[in-house]
Amino acid sequence: MKIFVNQIEQELAHVMHLKELLHLLSPKQPYAISVNEVFIPKTKYQDVALNEFDQIEIISPVTGG
């Protein structure tokens, strides 16, 4: 199954949920997630099944003044 994470193509061996993907990728905390331009709250990660060609963005906050 082909998905895109931060615009980089990823090939998954099987269908998985967002929570599984994040466990696999281990992004550095803190971060926010969007799937197909829709923000996903952390409490819903286990409920979001990924589909072929989904666009996942892992967004880290930027600090500064």
C-alpha positions in Angstrom: 0.0 0.0 0.0 1.4 3.4 -1.0 1.0 6.4 1.3 2.8 9.8 1.5 4.4 11.0 4.8 5.5 14.7 4.6 5.3 14.4 0.8 7.7 11.4 0.7 6.3 8.1 -0.7 6.2 5.2 1.7 5.3 1.6 0.9 3.4 -0.3 3.6 3.2 -4.1 3.6 -0.4 -4.0 5.0 -3.2 -1.7 5.9 -2.6 -0.1 9.3 -4.0 2.5 11.6 -2.4 5.9 12.2 -1.2 4.9 15.7 0.7 1.9 14.2 2.4 4.1 11.6 3.5 6.6 14.2 4.9 3.7 16.3 6.8 2.6 13.3 8.1 6.0 12.4 8.8 7.2 16.0 8.6 11.0 15.3 10.1 13.3 17.9 7.5 14.8 20.3 5.7 17.2 20.2 3.9 16.9 16.9 0.5 17.3 15.3 -0.9 15.0 12.6 -3.1 15.6 9.6 -4.4 13.0 7.2 -5.5 14.4 3.8 -5.4 17.9 5.2 -7.7 17.1 8.2 -6.2 17.5 11.7 -6.4 14.3 13.8 -6.6 14.6 17.6 -4.2 12.3 19.5 -7.2 10.6 21.1 -8.3 9.4 17.6 -5.0 8.0 16.2 -6.1 4.4 16.9 -9.4 5.0 15.0 -7.9 6.3 11.8 -7.3 3.5 9.2 -4.9 4.5 6.5 -5.9 4.1 2.9 -4.0 3.9 -0.4 -2.5 7.3 -1.4 -3.3 9.0 1.9 -1.3 12.1 2.6 0.0 12.2 6.2 1.7 15.3 7.5 3.7 15.2 10.8 4.1 18.8 11.9 6.4 19.9 14.6 5.8 23.3 16.3 8.2 26.1 15.6 9.3 28.4 18.4 10.7 31.8 18.2 9.7 35.4 18.6 
